[in-house]
């Protein structure tokens, strides 16, 4: 994960609840790895979220290229019609360009398989910038994808091993996934949108339907995650050198409910009229591969009975964006779709 000296990790608290774990220079088997794995697993099991200190995945040079040049060129330098051309890569809801939608204060563009197939980034950039394809932009997106995908795989491995998954199960699971980089601009709200309170909801409260999301933030805050115990909203500040790792619904199925999908939202501040940049690396079960999503066998036992029935991940995705799924957005669409009956003491069952 890094080329550092493997010194023991330090673990602090971002807030009183969410774990913040320093992964710089750590590799499996080095001093500090077991401690970091325990801290990451604990935060993910409690909140579906952990903050990672990982300068080697997103150093200052790459941050400047990403947030100082690439994203402004895309969102501020291109007209709406040009950005809409990226929708040619769309294959279902939220898989192409989203922008200028009523009641949605954001623009977002996905770049699928950016680390494994840089040609997809160049093809999409060629539609956005027909004259030259903006090679610097492509290099920046691909570098981010490769760096963060490596980190994501290491952290996902940490969590699964920390829960007790076997090496062969973890390797098979990681090989079954695809990824996409998604770049997003959350627009600054006007005074009316902010309701006089200085902030406005730019992205409604929700859980991601895919496996995991790694988020790089830039300067303007607004990301909040919900404490599943009491419903409080906890801010996740945009600290340089940190990345936010979140579980989605697919990961909840794989871990048999041991890791909850993270409920989160974005509220952007009206002060200063600045937009908020964010870049996400999202992983999900690969299309065309094994369609059935199920809990790992070793994560189901007497202490942890089966929480979710096996399900087709594409059918679940379609359900999430259906009318019924949207009504359940802030409740639990996953449980409604494939929740298993759990035997209670005394022989009765509950959903």
N, C-alpha and C positions, 0 to 999 in steps of 0.2 A: 504494500500500500504506500510505501514511502522508502526513501533511501537514508533515513536518519539513523541515529545510533541505537534505537531501540530502548531508550531510557524509559523508566516507568511512567505510565500515563498519570495525568492529574485530572481529577473529576471535581467539577464545581457545580453550582446550581444557577441556571439561567434565571429562573424565578424560584419561588419556594417549592415548585412542583416539578418542572420539566428538567430532565437531566441534560447536562452539557458536558461532553466527553472529548478530551484531547486525544486525537488519533495520530498526531504527527510522528512519523518515523517508526510506526508500529508495524510489525509483520507477525504472522502466526508463529508461536513458539518463542518470541522475544520477551524479555522482561516487560511486564505491564500489559501484555495482550489479554491474559485471563481477567485481570482487573477491569480493563476496558470492556471486554465482552460482557462481564457481569453487569456493569453500569449501563451499557447500551440496552441489554436485554431487560433490565429492571424498568427503565424508563419506557421502553416500547410496550411492555406488558401492562404497565400502569396507565399509559396515555396514548399509545399508538404513535408516539412522537419522541424524537431525541434531537438535540442540537449537537452538531459535530464541529470541532475545531480541526480543520484540515487544509492548511495553507498550501500543501503540495498539490492538492486537487484544483485549487482556484487561487493562484498566486496573483500578486498585484498587477503584473503585466497582462495576464489574461483577463483580469477584471476590467482594466482600462480598455482593452480591445473590445470586450463584450458590452459594457455599459457606457463607455465613453464614445464608441464609434459605431459598432455593429447595430445595436438596437435603435439609436437615434436615426441612423441611415434608413432603417426599415420603416419605423413608425412615423418619423417626422419628415423624412426625405422623399417618400413615395406617396403618390395620390391613392385614394381609395380604390380606384379601378385596378391599379397595378397590384395592390395587395390582394384584392379579390381573385386575381388570376391564380394565386396559390391554391384556391379551392378546387382546382383540377385534380389535386392529390387527395381530395376528401373521399372517404368511404364510410359514410354514416355520420351520425351526429357528433359534433365537436372534434372531427378529424381533419377539418380544413380551416381556412381563415374564418375567424369570428370577429365581427366588428360592426359598429354603427347599428347595433340592435337596440330597440327601445328597452329601457329599464336595465340595460347591462352596460356598466361604465368601464368597459375594457375592450381591448383589441388583442388578439392572440393568433399566432401562426405556429403550426407544428412542423417539425423536420424529422420524419420517421427514419429509423435505422441509421442515424447520422454517424455513429462510431463504426459500425460494421460495413456500411456501404456509403462512403463519402459521395459517390456519384449521385445519390438521391438528393443530397444537399445542393450539389452543382446544378442538377436538373431543375430543382425548384427555384434556385437563385436565378437561373437563366430565364425563367418566366417573370420573376420580379424585376430583374435588370436585363432586358433583352440585348442591350448594346455590348456588355462585357461580362455579365454574370457575377460581377463583384467578387473576385477571387479572395480578397482579404476577409470579406464577410464569411465566405465558405470555410476558410481556414480556421476562423475563430469559433464557429459553431462546431466544427469537427473536433477541434482541440478540447473544447468544453465537454463534448459528448464522451470522448475517449477517457479523459481524466475522471469524470464523475461516474461513468459507468463502472470503471474499475473500483472506485470507492464504494459505490452502491452494492456491487457484488460482495465485497468484503464485509460490509455491514449487515447485509441480509444473511450471509453465512454466520456471522457472529450471533445474530438473534436466533436462528434456527438451531445452531449448535448449543446455544445457551439454554434453549428449551428442551434439549435432549434428542434432537434429530440426528440420524446416522449420516456419515459422510456420503454414502452412495445416494441417499435420498436427497441430500442437499445438492449434490452435483447434478442429479437428474432434474431437480427443480430449476436450478439456475439455467441449465441448458434449454429449458422449455420456454424461455421468455424472449420477447422482443422489447424494443425500447424506442422512445422518441424524445427529442428535445422540443420543448414548447417555450416560445418567447412571448412575454405578455407585457402590455402597457395598461395599467389601471389609470383611468383618467382622473384628474383632480376635480372634485365636486364644486359646483357653484354654491353660493350662499343658501339658495333655496333647497338644493339637494342635501346640504349639510344640516338643514333644519335649525340653524342657529347654534348648533353644538360644536361646530368646528370639524366634524368628521362625517362621512357618509358611507353607507354600505356599498362597496364596489363589487363584491362577490358574496352571494348569499351563503349562509351556513350549509355545509354539506360534507359528506364523506366521499372520497374518490372511489370510483368503481373498479379501478385497476389494482395492480399488486402493490407498488410502492411509488412514492414521489420524492425526489431530492430537489430542494428549492434553494436557489441562490437569490438573495435579495440585494437591492442597491439603495442605500441612503434613506429613502422615504419609507417610514414604517407603515404598519397597517395589518400585518398578519396576526391573527389571533387563533388560539386553539382552545377548545372547551374542555374543562375538567369534567371527566365522566362521572365523578362522584357527586358533585354539587352544582354542576351547570355553570360555574364561573368561567368567564372568558379571560384567558391568560395571554398577554402580548408576547410576541417573539420578535425582539428588536433586530434590525438589520445590521448586525455587527460584521465588519470586514473579517475575512478569514474563516467564517462559519458557514455551514450549510445545514438546512433543516431536513431531516429524514422522517417521512411519514408513511404509515401503513394505510393501504386501501382495503376495500372489501375482499378482493381476491386473496390478500395475505391473511385476512381473518379466517377464511375458509381453510387455507393451507395449514394454518397453525391451530385449527380446531377451536377457534375463539380465544386462544391464549393471548393473542395480540389484537386489540380492538382497532378497527379503522378509526383514524383520527378525524373528529369533527372540527372543521376550521372555517374561517371566513376572512374577508379582507375589508377593512374600513380605511379609506384614504382621507388624510387631513385636507381641509380646505385652505388652511393658511399657506400663503406663498403661491398657490395655484399650480403646484408642481405635480406631474404625474408620477406614478410609481412603477419602476421596472422590476420584473421578476423573470427568472429563467428556471424552468423545471426539466428534470430528466425523469420521465415516467416509464415504468416497466409494467408489462402485462403478459398474460399467457399468449404465446405466439399463435397467430392465425394460421390455419392449415395444419397445426400440430395436434396433439392430444386435446380433444374438445372438452373433456370432462375435468372439472376442477374438484379436488377432493382433499380432505385432511390427510396429512402424513400419518401412516399407520402407527408409528411410535409415539405420536402426540395424542393418541386416543387410548385411554385406559380407565380403570375403575374410578380413579380420582378425577379424570377428565373425560367424561362420556361424550359421545359424538354430539356436537352442537349444530353442525350444518350437513345436510345431505349432499352427496355429489351433485354437481350441476354443470350445465353447459355454459361456459363463460360468455359466449357470444349471445346466447339467449338471455343471460342475466343482464348483459349490457343493453340489449333491446328493451328489457323490462325497466331498467333504470330510467330510460328516456321516454318511456310510455307515459300516458296520462296518470295511470295508477302509481307508477314509480315516482313521478314528480310530486304527487300528493304526499308520498311517504318520505320525501327528501330529507326532512329534518327529524324523522323518526328512525325507522330501521327497515329500509327496503330489502336488505339482504335476508333478514330473519323472515320477512313476509314471503320471500321467493323460495328459500331453501332451508329454513330453520328446521331442525330435527326436534322431535319430542324427547324431552329429557326426563328420565325416571327420577322421581323424588322419593325421599324416605317415606315408607308406608305404602309404596306401590303405586301411587298416583303419578300422573305425568303432567308436564307443563310444556308449553311451546317456548 
